[in-house]
C-alpha cells in the first residue's frame, strides 16, 4: 500500500515539473513519503536532490552514449548535427528499500525529484532535449537509471587539407559544471547505432575518453567522419580537368586561324566563372587550407599563360603581315618591266611572309610542347602532394587550459 502511494505521489504531486504545476505554489510536499524512504521531512526531500555521498571517493556515473544519427555536416560553417541517446546510471543508497518488506523490484520517478547530473555540451551551438520530463528508474538497491535523448549542432575543427577525401575527428565534450572532480566522475562508453550510410559524410569510428586534469567532471565522445567525395569529384575535379584538357587541344589549332583566339578567350572566361563559384564551395581556414584551392589556382594561371601566348603570337603575326604589305616601295621602271616580262614567281612572292610565319609557328609549337609538359608535371606534383603532404592545424587558444579554471589576468 505504501509503495502504491509512493508511485501516485511521484507521478502526480511530488515530482512534477514546473510546466505541469504552472499557476500553483510549489514548495515542500504536503503528503508524507512512504516510510521505507525515510523522507518524511522537508530536509529529507532536500537531501534527495543533493549529490549522493560515496565516502571519500567521488560518485561514479556510468554513461552509455548511443549515437543514432549524424547529419548536416557543413564544412563551410564548421558544424555537424547529431542525435544521441544517453543512458546514465549511478548508485544512490538513500533510495534503497527492503525488498522483503516491500516486494517491488523498481520504481519510476520524475527526474527533478532526485539528484541527476546536469550536463552541458561545450561545443554545442544549440541542444534540443527530446523529452522535457524524463523519468528515472530506481531499483531496490538504489541503482538509478536515466535516459536522455537529444539533438545537437556542434562546432567541429575539420581537417580539410585533403578535401574531398578528408577525414576529421569531431568532439562532443559533456561537462557537469555544478559538481567538482572530488564529488563526481564519469565512466563513458559509446555505441554506434547509425543504420543509414547514404550520405556525403559517414561515421568511421566512435570513441570516448575522460580528459585528465580537469577541474569539473567531463567525458568526451569523438566522431571520426570520412568524406565519400563523390559530390566534390563530379562538381569540381571533372569540370576543372575537362577545361584544362580542352585548352591543350586548342593548341592544335593553326595560329593564324581567328577561331583559335576566340576559343582560348572563351575557355579562360569559362574557367574564371568556374573559379569564382569554386571559391564559394571550398572552405577556407586560418591554417591547413585544402590543396584543391592551390591546385585550381595553378590551373587558372596555366590557362591565363596559354591565352596570353596565343594573343601575343597572333598579334605579332598579324602586325608582321600589315608591315609587309606597307613596306615594299615602288620598284624602278626597268626592274618593273623585267618582272613583267619574266612573269610572276610563285616561290619568291611569299618568301617574306613565309619566313615570318615560320618563326611564329615554331615558337607556338615549342610553347605547346612546354605547356603540355608543364600540365603533366603539375598533375604528378599534385598527386604526390595529395598522397604524402601533411599539415597540423594550429592549437586552439584554450586547449591547454583546464575547463573551469581561473581566468588569466
ABEGO torsion letter per residue (X at the ends): XAAAAAAAAAAAAAABBAAAABGBBBBBBABBBBAAAGAABAAAAAAAABBBBAEABBBBBBBBBBBABBBGBBAAAGBBBBBBBBBBBBBBAAABBBAAABBBABBBBBAAABBBBBBBBAABABBBBABABBBBBBBAAGBBBBBBBBBBBBBBBBBAAAOAABBBBBBBBBBBAABBAAABBBBBBBBBABABABBABBBABBBBBBBBGBABBBBBBBBBBBBAGAAAAAAAAAAAAAAAAAAAAAAABBAABAAAAAAAAAAAAAAAAAAAAAAAABBBBABGBBAAAAAAAAAAAAAAAAAAAAAAAAAAAAAAAAAAAAABBBBBAAAAAAAAAAEBBAAAAAAAAAAAAAAAAAAAAAAAAAAAAAAAAAAAAAAAAAAABBBBBBBBAAAABBBGBBBBX
